[in-house]
Amino acid sequence: MRKLATALDANPMSPYHHVPNKDALLRGVARMISAQFRTVTLEDAPWQERIRLLATDFRAQTRFS
């Protein structure tokens, strides 16, 4: 949390105004990222294709510029 605050140029206690702890912060980040994934609506699509799309979306969302 201290490293995050430093990266944001904020007070080390500032994140705690928004989340109760590190686990809550990580859950929130995971939710935000996963909300960006495409949802495969084709139930007939092979599982391999659905996994490929999920992996592609995960990579796109987690890549740093």
C-alpha positions as CSV (number, residue, x, y, z in Angstrom):
1,M,0.0,0.0,0.0
2,R,2.9,2.3,0.7
3,K,4.4,1.7,-2.8
4,L,1.0,2.4,-4.3
5,A,0.7,5.6,-2.4
6,T,4.2,6.6,-3.5
7,A,3.5,5.8,-7.1
8,L,0.3,8.0,-6.9
9,D,2.3,10.7,-5.1
10,A,-0.2,10.4,-2.2
11,N,0.0,10.1,1.5
12,P,0.6,6.4,2.5
13,M,-2.7,6.4,4.4
14,S,-4.8,7.8,1.6
15,P,-5.7,4.4,0.0
16,Y,-7.4,3.5,3.3
17,H,-10.0,6.3,2.7
18,H,-11.2,4.3,-0.2
19,V,-10.6,0.6,0.7
20,P,-10.4,-1.2,4.1
21,N,-7.3,-3.2,3.2
22,K,-5.0,-4.5,0.4
23,D,-7.2,-7.5,-0.3
24,A,-10.2,-5.2,-1.0
25,L,-8.1,-3.1,-3.3
26,L,-6.9,-6.2,-5.2
27,R,-10.5,-7.5,-5.5
28,G,-11.6,-4.1,-6.8
29,V,-8.8,-4.0,-9.4
30,A,-9.7,-7.6,-10.5
31,R,-13.4,-6.6,-10.9
32,M,-12.5,-3.6,-13.0
33,I,-10.3,-5.6,-15.3
34,S,-12.6,-8.5,-15.6
35,A,-15.5,-6.1,-16.4
36,Q,-13.6,-5.2,-19.6
37,F,-13.6,-8.7,-20.9
38,R,-15.8,-9.6,-23.8
39,T,-18.5,-12.1,-22.9
40,V,-18.8,-15.0,-25.2
41,T,-22.5,-15.3,-25.9
42,L,-22.1,-18.3,-28.3
43,E,-22.7,-21.3,-26.1
44,D,-21.9,-23.4,-29.1
45,A,-18.4,-22.1,-29.4
46,P,-15.7,-24.7,-28.5
47,W,-14.2,-24.2,-25.0
48,Q,-10.8,-23.7,-26.7
49,E,-12.1,-20.6,-28.5
50,R,-13.7,-19.2,-25.3
51,I,-10.4,-19.7,-23.4
52,R,-8.5,-18.0,-26.3
53,L,-10.8,-15.0,-26.2
54,L,-10.5,-14.8,-22.4
55,A,-6.7,-15.0,-22.6
56,T,-6.6,-12.4,-25.4
57,D,-8.7,-10.0,-23.3
58,F,-6.7,-10.6,-20.2
59,R,-3.5,-9.8,-22.0
60,A,-5.0,-6.7,-23.6
61,Q,-6.3,-5.4,-20.2
62,T,-3.1,-6.1,-18.3
63,R,-0.5,-4.9,-20.7
64,F,1.4,-1.8,-19.7
65,S,2.0,0.9,-22.3
